[in-house]
């Protein structure tokens, strides 16, 4: 991906594997997550959220990073977890929820999705996320 494309992104949300492919840094803990985020931001990205599965995610706003714990659930199928996370994050940001609140909503939505089999049918309704 050319740096010119990264400069157009307000948010990039790779998982650990994708973050490693984009940066060459294997994400194994908060320190390496922050290094990967810094590298992405050096390429022009404004904010980075590395999703970490059951460990939650690591958010970096271009200056400081924060590990945000996930919600403990019994995972059945992770097929749509990233898509559900990104969809919920985008909706919350578009609705004016601050990034920290948007990440919380996105993690709740993806946590629900992994408790169900399949892709589309695993995506929760807004009312389920609110509960």
C-alpha positions as a printed NumPy array, in Angstrom:
array([[  0.   ,   0.   ,   0.   ],
       [  1.583,   3.317,  -0.984],
       [  2.139,   5.908,   1.73 ],
       [ -0.078,   8.302,  -0.228],
       [ -3.03 ,   6.023,   0.57 ],
       [ -2.2  ,   5.874,   4.279],
       [ -2.152,   9.682,   4.391],
       [ -5.829,   9.654,   3.367],
       [ -6.872,   7.419,   6.269],
       [ -8.256,   8.795,   9.503],
       [ -8.362,   5.262,  10.945],
       [ -6.657,   1.987,  10.084],
       [ -7.807,  -1.127,  11.956],
       [ -5.588,  -4.122,  11.218],
       [ -5.525,  -7.263,  13.315],
       [ -2.145,  -8.509,  14.608],
       [ -1.353, -10.452,  11.443],
       [ -2.303,  -7.571,   9.16 ],
       [ -0.318,  -5.121,  11.306],
       [  2.757,  -7.316,  10.912],
       [  2.266,  -7.505,   7.137],
       [  1.944,  -3.716,   6.932],
       [  4.839,  -2.853,   9.25 ],
       [  7.167,  -5.843,   9.524],
       [  6.658,  -5.731,  13.314],
       [  5.267,  -8.87 ,  14.976],
       [  2.638,  -7.713,  17.464],
       [  3.012,  -9.76 ,  20.647],
       [  2.352,  -7.236,  23.437],
       [  1.525,  -3.575,  24.062],
       [  5.08 ,  -2.472,  23.29 ],
       [  5.178,  -4.078,  19.872],
       [  1.605,  -2.947,  19.182],
       [  2.637,   0.637,  19.851],
       [  5.71 ,   0.278,  17.624],
       [  3.522,  -1.02 ,  14.793],
       [  1.057,   1.836,  15.326],
       [  3.856,   4.404,  15.303],
       [  5.168,   2.964,  12.052],
       [  1.721,   3.19 ,  10.447],
       [  1.329,   6.762,  11.683],
       [  4.759,   7.627,  10.269],
       [  3.327,   6.568,   6.898],
       [  0.491,   9.077,   7.282],
       [ -2.291,   7.322,   9.185],
       [ -3.917,   9.573,  11.786],
       [ -5.209,   6.872,  14.187],
       [ -4.575,   3.15 ,  14.443],
       [ -6.562,   0.455,  16.208],
       [ -4.906,  -2.965,  16.201],
       [ -7.468,  -5.596,  17.08 ],
       [ -6.119,  -8.308,  19.362],
       [ -8.901, -10.888,  19.494],
       [ -9.881, -11.816,  23.029],
       [ -7.22 ,  -9.435,  24.38 ],
       [ -9.168,  -6.435,  23.06 ],
       [ -7.315,  -3.846,  21.018],
       [ -4.553,  -1.292,  21.069],
       [ -5.474,   2.29 ,  20.13 ],
       [ -2.9  ,   4.873,  19.049],
       [ -3.905,   8.464,  18.264],
       [ -0.621,   9.495,  16.677],
       [  0.894,  10.532,  19.999],
       [ -0.009,   8.049,  22.703],
       [ -1.216,   4.485,  22.847],
       [ -3.601,   2.598,  25.075],
       [ -4.464,  -1.063,  25.462],
       [ -8.24 ,  -1.447,  25.734],
       [ -9.244,  -4.832,  27.19 ],
       [-11.827,  -6.937,  25.397],
       [-14.953,  -8.559,  26.763],
       [-14.63 , -12.165,  27.947],
       [-16.921, -14.411,  25.909],
       [-16.951, -18.01 ,  24.777],
       [-15.936, -17.832,  21.136],
       [-17.744, -20.075,  18.654],
       [-16.732, -18.579,  15.28 ],
       [-14.502, -15.567,  14.596],
       [-15.348, -15.351,  10.887],
       [-16.973, -11.908,  10.953],
       [-15.36 , -10.394,  14.055],
       [-13.228,  -7.869,  12.175],
       [-16.016,  -6.84 ,   9.827],
       [-18.445,  -6.374,  12.711],
       [-15.826,  -4.4  ,  14.66 ],
       [-15.166,  -2.092,  11.714],
       [-18.835,  -1.606,  10.902],
       [-19.752,  -0.741,  14.476],
       [-16.708,   1.544,  14.803],
       [-17.596,   3.413,  11.602],
       [-21.239,   3.856,  12.619],
       [-20.326,   5.119,  16.091],
       [-17.768,   7.587,  14.707],
       [-20.257,   8.799,  12.063],
       [-22.834,   9.332,  14.808],
       [-20.411,  11.552,  16.73 ],
       [-19.408,   9.152,  19.469],
       [-15.847,   9.879,  20.574],
       [-13.208,   7.369,  19.505],
       [-12.898,   5.743,  22.928],
       [-16.664,   5.211,  23.098],
       [-16.721,   4.04 ,  19.483],
       [-14.052,   1.427,  20.269],
       [-16.109,   0.245,  23.247],
       [-19.184,  -0.165,  21.026],
       [-17.144,  -1.93 ,  18.329],
       [-15.642,  -4.354,  20.837],
       [-19.063,  -5.13 ,  22.3  ],
       [-20.464,  -5.808,  18.815],
       [-17.569,  -8.035,  17.761],
       [-17.663,  -9.876,  21.101],
       [-21.301, -10.744,  20.473],
       [-20.566, -11.823,  16.894],
       [-17.947, -14.391,  17.895],
       [-20.47 , -16.173,  20.117],
       [-22.478, -17.12 ,  17.012],
       [-21.662, -19.234,  13.976],
       [-21.392, -17.763,  10.5  ],
       [-20.782, -14.321,   9.114],
       [-23.806, -12.148,   8.358],
       [-26.053, -13.948,  10.84 ],
       [-23.525, -13.403,  13.626],
       [-23.707,  -9.601,  13.411],
       [-25.689,  -8.26 ,  16.357],
       [-28.531,  -5.777,  16.243],
       [-27.899,  -2.371,  17.798],
       [-30.291,  -3.23 ,  20.648],
       [-28.115,  -6.235,  21.551],
       [-24.985,  -4.1  ,  21.678],
       [-26.716,  -1.515,  23.865],
       [-27.803,  -4.233,  26.315]])
